Amino acid sequence: MARVPIYDLTSAPEGSRSALERQTTRVGRTLNIFGAMANAPALIGMYDAVEMALGSESSLGEPARQAIHLTVAAVNDCEYCQAAYTGAARANGFTIEQTIEIRKGFVSGRDELTALLRVAREIAKHRGHVSQRVWDAAQSAGWGHRQILEVYAEVIRTLLTNYFNHMVDTDLDLSPAPPMEPSLTGQRTTGEL
């Protein structure tokens, strides 16, 4: 159970309502994470400002943004965000199988995107440190300084949601992300007809 109250548009503190309304409109409903963030107007306001700026000014495109969010959520083992960003990735054209790959840091047959996800993964795993090899691979894949720095911004934006969910223990109000490894139930074993 969440450690803080979960507000909706009618019960949220006055200072949180406009940000909560924008995020509710953006995703189609008031998610528990936003209802929980609404406890602190400065927090939901910060998230709202960052999300709106990246959503309108990023050169990465929405599919790449959602893939970065999902990669970082997997690095940080955030169950809530893996569920949310799996749904967002699906809404941006990725298959279920690709969402599982993204959580592992790659997308088969999409080398340019994989190079970008490796940057995101290193930023998240190594507290901002990115190896020269991974940096160079991203540039060789066609990503410029602007896009690489926008990856950093997306990672920071996602850390905000991941750490928040860990801290307040946000109740999952979304379909869970699929398991990372396929279930063996219903699969034939070697030698079966």
Secondary structure, DSSP 8 states (H G I E B T S, - for coil): --SS----TTTS-GGGHHHHHHHHHHHSS--HHHHHHTTSHHHHHHHHHHHHHHHHH-SS-HHHHHHHHHHHHHHTT-HHHHHHHHHHHHHTT--HHHHHHHHHT--TT-HHHHHHHHHHHHHHHTTT---HHHHHHHHHTT--HHHHHHHHHHHHHHHHHHHHHHHHT----S-----SS---TT---TT--
